[in-house]
Amino acid sequence: MIPAAGQAANFTVDTLSDVDADGATLREAILLANATTEADTITFAPELVGTLTLTQGEIIISENLAINGPEERITISGDNQTRHFYIPLSTVSLSNLNLIDGDSIKGGALEVEQSILTLTNCDISNNVSSANGGAINSERSELTLTNCSISDNSASGRGGGIFADGTRNDGSQLILSNCEVSGNTTSSTQNIVTSGGGIATDSLDLVSIENSLLSGNSATSTTRNRGIAGGLLSNSTGELLIENSTFVDNSSSFFGGAISSSYSDFIAVSSSTISNNVSNAGSGIAAYSCTEAVLTNCTIIGNSTQASGGGIYSRGTNNLHVQSCSVTANSAANRGGGVYAASTGLNVGNSIVAFNNASTGSTDLSHNGSRALVLGSPNLFSSAIGLTLPGDQIIETDAANVFATTSETNGIVTGTLADNGGPVSTLLILQGGVAENAGDNGGLPADSQDLDNDSDTSEALPIDARGYPRVADSTVDLGAVEFTASYDLASGDLVLSFTGIAADGSAVLSFTNDREIAEGEAWVVSRSTDLNDFVSIFTFDGATVVDEEAGNSSDFDPVESIYTITDTAPPSPKAFYKLEIKDSE
């Protein structure tokens, strides 16, 4: 295991023991890697399967290093005695590892200081911190997690799952992509602030969460005015960006059930669903004294608070924009069941803010203070109490005239939250209902987050919460989802079904060959990244496959007359497919 001088080394661990005499241990490999100045790599022998228990305390990683576990993953246990790794002043990547049963003052599993840490395909669970960061404590670092799970960790201070702090403009950041943060807690019976049951951040330049789930996290304290942000706390942040993500069943004993941010420069939450979160104030998303917050294509449903702002709470924020959102079935024991905005510049457009409940004042929207309320384009409310509405606003008291299906959420009859395609659950509006084609195309915000990935951030909002065209007909619909009859981009009753993503990342689709086609015609499946330029990947003339993109495959079931197509290299992060019958040429 001794590396050549001046060269990056590859070390292989061949034992799950933590004792040097038992073979080439992980601890020994890391110590050797720390002795070099190159970016070394550690892998595990193919036959290793099981759990490595740390019996000699934490391991320090002080030089650039990649530790790559096998596809089946190696589990490393702290045996409820120690954290796993302390990482100062280095660039480190960990992949295919499970880190369990760690225990420390800061960072139950990982303590990261002035470093760059990348985690891929890792599961960090059942770790404990007596202060901050039940799983991970990150200080002045760049932390990136992809395809990771942070679950069932606990802290007595900040960040039941993850705590990350920095000094503004030092490059510190937290990025999550395709991650799950669930069942983490921060709690205390002492007179200290507990915050960020799932994640807590302070003074980072960037916090970015994409295609992720934060669920069942909690921040509680027995002391009054403690217990902040059950899901995510992001304070004094340069940019907080959330896209295609779900925050559900998070809770706090004081403020911010799902998301809370104070004194941040810019907040953008798009195409995300915030549902069934609970707190004493601001249960869905809470912004305090922020510069600008923009919510686009969001579904905020079924959140409840014992004070004000069941769905959205804002105080002292310069500008809050609620654009093309559905805010419904939220409740407040005080004011603003849907939206509560105090001393906040509030702009609401092309949105459904309806069927919410509050004990006093406006049930749907409560606004007060010196900053202006602007209803710049049509919106739908179920009550005008406490509001002075322009003539283009809509009042509808029956949810059945708004949504395709209705059910009871939080004791309120509203639309049914369901998987309607796309990355998050949404509410479908009723065909021919009052929300269809009721918006204003001129009120669509700019696509500042480039939601359709076409590098154009100045165009009008191009897609809805499901990734479908934002204007399917001549006029934009109200709410987070645009009405489409079935959205198969097909003619007539052709249906192309998305079966799922295979283990190797392939996209699997199918259609039923149940229609006679004329001579010279063919079934054609094509693919696009922007819903504008489609490229054929499969052509079938009713008897044989005429053309198929290289690397792809297809299979026909003659009994069911179903064709299954496997696209082995779908574009990332989004691909759109359509089925047509066209001339075979």
Secondary structure, 3 states (H helix, E strand, C coil): CCCCCCCCCEEEECCCCCCHHHCCCHHHHHHHHHCCCCCEEEEECCCCCCEEECCCCCEECCCCEEEECCCCCEEEECCCCCCCEEEECCEEEEECEEEECCEECCCCCEEEECCEEEEECCEEECCEECCCCCCEEEECCEEEEECCEEECCEECCECCCEEEECCCCCCCEEEEECCEEECCEEEECCCCCCECCCEEEECCCEEEEECCEEECCEEEECCCCCCECCCEEEECCCEEEEECCEEECCEECCECCCEEEECCCEEEEECCEEECCEECECCCEEEECCCEEEEECCEEECCEECCCCCCEEEECCCEEEEECCEEECCEECCCCCCEEEECCEEEEECCEEECCEECCCCCCEEEECCCCEECCCCCEECCCCCCCCCCCCEECCCHHHCECCEEEECCEEEECCECCCCCCCECCECCCCCCCCCCCHHHCCECCCCCCCCCCCCCECCECCCCCECCCCCCCCCCCCCCCCCCCCCCCCCCEEEEEECCCCCEEEEEECCCCCCCCEEEEEEEECCCCCCEEEEEECCCCEEEECCCCEEEEECCCCEEEEEECCCCCCCCEEEEEEEECC
